[in-house]
Every structure is written in C-alpha cells, then in structure tokens.
Amino acid sequence: MLEIKNLHARIAEDGTEILRGVDLKVNAGEVHAIMGPNGSGKSTLSYILAGKSDYEVTEGEIIFHGENLLELEPDERAAAGVFLAFQYPIEIPGVATMEFLKTAMNAQRKAKGQAQLSIPDFMKLVKEKSKDLNVSMDMLKRPLNVGFSGGEKKRAEILQMSLLEPSLCVLDETDSGLDIDALRIVSEGVNKLRSPERAMVVITHYQRLLDHIIPDVVHVLSKGRIVKTGGKELALELEKNGYADYIEAA
Amino acid sequence: MPAVQETIDQVKAIDVDQYKYGFVTDIESERGAKGLSEETVRFLSAKKGEPEWMTEWRLDALRRFNTMEEPDWARVSYPKIDFDELYYWASPKSVEGPKSLDEVDPELLATYEKLGIPLREQEILAGVEPKNRIAVDAVFDSVSVVTTFKKELAAAGVIFCSISEAIKEHPELVKKYLGSVVPVTDNYYATLNSAVFSDGSFVYIPEGVRCPMELSTYFRINEQNTGQFERTLIIAEKGSYVSYLEGCTAPQRDENQLHAAVVELVALDDAEIKYSTVQNWFPGDSEGKGGIYNFVTKRGDCRGKNSKISWTQVETGSAITWKYPSCILRGDNSVGEFYSIAVSNGYQQIDSGTKMIHLGKNTSSRIISKGISAGKSSNTYRGLVSAHRKASNARNFTQCDSLLIGQDCGAHTVPYIESKNASAVFEHEATTSKISDDQMFYCLQRGLDEEGAVALIVNGFVKDVIQQLPMEFAVEAQKLISISLEGSVG
C-alpha cells in the first residue's frame, strides 16, 4: 500500500537535513511502529506523508496505492486515504467539533464524487462512533480542541479517524499527554479500526503504547534513517536497553 | 407572450404606492440636470411631489452643506468627489446598464449563482436594461409579497412604506422625527443626504405592538435604482418591538458611486429596535478600480427609559466604508448593542465602528466587532464610548477582534473612551490574530480545500456576531463572507 524509497528531506526555511534515506514498505492490514530518540525525524516523516509545506523532499519517492503521493496536495492526500493523528491537535476557535466533523466528511465525500451526508445519517454515525471513544455530546458542541484536555484532544483525533475511514493511519505520538485510562480508551479505538484493508504507522517514543496497539513490525529511526527493523519484541528490547546502540549505529 | 401580459395585468390590479416612481415611469427621460444646486433640489422635490415644508427642509440642508468641509479624519483615501459631476435624480446606472446578461461581468454572475439567486433576479440586480417588461414580473413577484404583508401589518397598526409616501401620508410623524436623531448639520454626508435624499423606508410601530414579522428592504427592489441617498426612519412607540433587515445580499453593478445614506431610529419607553444589515455592494475590481463609496450615518436614539437598540451588521462590499452605527442612551436603563463583522479584501478600505453615548442612569452597552482583512485592504475599527456627568452606573463592554489573512493587509483599532462619571465601568478587550499555517494544514489534512478551510476558520471567528442575525440572514451572511474571501489565500 505504502512504499517509501530512499526519502531525503530538509526543512524548507533553513535547509536543515532531517531525513537521509528512509526506506519503508507497509502492506494493507499491517501495523508498523516507528520508534526512535528525540530529533530522529519521526514527526517529520509523518508531516511529509501528510504534505506539510514546511519540508522539502530532495530525493526519493513515496508511492501510495500505486500513485506518487508527493505530487498530491494535502487535501488530495486526505481524500486519497491518508490520515494523520496529530501529536498536538490544533485549536479551531468558534467551530464546534460536530461542525468540523461534518465539514471534513463532506469535503472528502465531495472529492470522491459522493453525495453529501444527510444530517440524520451524519448524527447517527457520530453518535455511534463517539460512544466507543467516550466522547460526550457536550464535547462535540465545544469548539474543536479549544480548552480540551490532553485526553480529549487525542480522543477527538481518533474520532475523526474513525469517521473519515482512511486507508493509511499515521499516529504521531498519540500516547503523549494521556493518563492510563485515556491511553486504554484511545488504544481500543485504534484497535477497532484495524482491518485487512487498512495500514497503520504508529510513531512513539515508548513501548507502553505498543502494549495496547500491538504492532506487526517495529522500526528504529535514528538520525533520519531506519537503522533496525524487527518484530514486536524489538520494542521490548529498546525499552530495556535504550536507543544508545542505535544512535551510534546511525 | 401571454404569461408576461398576465403578470402586467396582475401588477396593474395591485395598487402599490411605492411603484408610482421607478419602473412605471420612463426611466431614461427622468434624469434631472447634473450638479448640486437649488434648482436640482427644487426639481427633485417637485418630481417627488413633496409638500412645501419638505422642499424648504431640503433647501436649508443644502445651504448648510455649502458652508461645510469634507472630513478627512478617517483612515481612508480616495480622490476628491466633485458633487457637480453627480446626478441627484434618477440614477445613471439604470440608463447605462448592460443590455443583457452577456454583457455582465462573468465573475459577478458566478457570485449570483453561488448565492442561488434566480436568473430573472440576477438580471435586475446586475442592472440589465429591461428589453420589455419581462424583468418586471420578478420585481412584482416581490411586490405581491410586500402587499400580502402590508395587510397583516396594517391590521397590527404598523406603518411600513417608503419615506416619500410617509412624507405625504403621515407628515405629522415625519415632521416630528425626521432629523431628530441625525440633525441636518450632523456631518458633511448627512447634510448632503438631507438635501438630496432619494428614497428609503419609513416604519412606525404603535404603542405596545410587537411587529408580527421581520421587516425588510429585501423585497423592495425598486430602491436599488434610487438608492444613492437613502433615508430611513424607524419609530418604535412605547412598549413596541420591531426587527428590521436592511440590504441586498447580492452585489450591485455600480461604478465608483457615492452612497450617502442616513438611518434614524427612535425607541421610546420600553421599546426595542433590532436593526440588521448585510451589505455587499460592488467593492471594486481586482485592481481596485470602481466600487461604491459608502458614507453612511446611522444612529439610534434610546429616547425612552428601558428602551433598547441593537445594531448588527455584516459588511463585505463597497470600495470605501465610512460608517458608525451609534446609540444615544438617553433614557434611564436603556441598552445599546453593536455587533459587527467587517470583511475587507482586494483594495477595500473600511473605517467603521460605533458610538455609545451614555446619558441616562444605569445605561449599558455592548460592542462586539470582528474585522477580517485580506488582500491589500485596510480595516479600521473606530469606536467611541462615553459617559456623561449624569450617567451614573453606565456600563460598557467592548471586544474588538481582528483577523489577518496574508501579508499585505492592515487592521487598526482606534477606541475612544471618555467618562465624566466616576461610577461608570467600561471594559475594552482587543485581539489581533492571523490564520496560522498550522490551522490551515490541520484543516487540509482532514480533506478541506484551501477556500473551505479559510471559510471554516473565519466563520468560527465571527460566530458570536452571526448568532445575533435572524436565521435566514445568518446563512446568507456566512455564504457571503466565504465568497468575499475567495482567492485570499494560496
């Protein structure tokens, strides 16, 4: 589904090189974890997948569903099935969460040439998905992410993910800012979305998220390269020994 | 064309006073002499069949106007207006309008289509010269609506007619109230308006009556051809209530025209007037040429105790806007409100705000102003809040928020706060923000395109004000704001 080949990228503003030849292949139905120390380029990789203009790809390619992803605008990538759950979800003052959800769903439906959702159909879907994630009606009426707690923000991200039904879910440090209960709710929400047609890339510092979302493959990213790939046991090993060996290996 | 004939017959059967002027008359021949002079004013007044006292009132205004200087304190710039080059009777646009929709700017038509305006009305709004009377039926469709309403209004004792009609039919009311809120010599443009006002609306709500429906100029399409110098007067007697909607939600095809309107509101004891405006006049083309100069004086007088006047405005059009809808809080416990959204794009210049003059005891006012600037536009909020000596316990809360889109626009906030009474409490909050790249990226990542993302963020920004608008206006206002900001990013 997703194939990243020899990806090099830098910060557009100052030219700082962040990714130096990332190779990654993710098949439908798989969950890949990307771990690594601070500054290794994990978040950059997620932003580049989503098409943030702050970064410049200098070499390499990203093929998604057989298409060159780098040629698509961010909204086209979203409609093509790429979803990024943000580490720090952005506040949109004055826009009720519900309103935002409806606008986003209808924008993607429009891009795909589908009819707009009727209000009753939309309400039914939102109510159903909100229940699983313990998102209250009151929260849906509040402006998106404004004054949300860390847990509420992340639950709102996963709620959007479950409503937009992307084929590729990129989760950037979804566990940051979560207490144990919130971590469980969010992870359950993510696990519900695992399916043979859907791939996930889970970016995290810590093994604890991977106790809940069990990956098929674990990669270690260091200094802009994937330096080690293994099974879920690799995460446990990292938890025990730290990243030191890999920082040197890079 | 039997259908057309039928419409004309129907129209003839309806006796609608406001159509004595305008469409029925031969517009082309009804243009007065160019220039501003006593002759012009007499000609205009005679054409309108006005009584002598009205003519004198106008002439007095003209004499005073001739001694006045054009003000230059606003943060706007434009070439000096030559008043001798203007027409004051019938408008040139109805004569020089495009012959058919093919000659109308396609961009304008695209806008109409987005607003969902039917083709017939598009022709009228774009000022297409009527080939035959086909255009009339769209107009008269609206008229029949007005007529239906008129019966219901008359049953409630409400007077809702053109100001020209009121001058003839209700001279005692007009004499008593006209110029009582905005005096003839109030300011340069108000004085000009007093001399040459063309038409406008007149509303009178009798004591204790809650007006059974929202009153609107929307249906009174005839005003669009005479609307250069509108004059509106609304009187709410003791304990009455009225909600008035002003404006046309489609841009008009006008070239560098001066619109100097005056609106006066009078609220007596326990009365409430809610006045909403959605203004979307031609803002000039992408290079800043053309567009309306909108120099408007709007003022409400809370004359009675416990009265309330509320202004809500959504301003997206005009090349230059100079407008300060104000409240004089004369009655004890009276309340003034001002909710405003001012959107500027391209080369538009807006200098707008409000004045809350606290005179009575325990008066309170609230100002929520949302300015959005894009393109190379300039958007200034200018507001005065003042408490006079006797205005004990006056309260004001002001919130001015500015949102900038892009690098080349400007937003300014100029608040004047004066208090001569130690018990007054005035609060002022102001913020300036930009649509951040992060907000844009977040919305794009969820599948919104750039215009959709800007529209969503801006609508969030203006929500507090939109909520004050009557339902059907709110939807149109949101659409308008999105349309006027199209192309402002990217």
Interface residues (C-beta under 8 A of the other chain):
Chain A: A50 G51 K52 S53 D54 E73 P74 D75 R77 A78 A79 F83 L84 F86 P89 I90 E91 I92 P93 G94 V95 E99 F100 T103 A104 A107 Q108 A111 P143 Q160 L164
Chain B: S436 D437 D438 Q439 F441 Y442 C443 L444 Q445 R446 G447 L448 D449 E450 G452 L456 I457 N459 G460 F461 V462 K463 D464
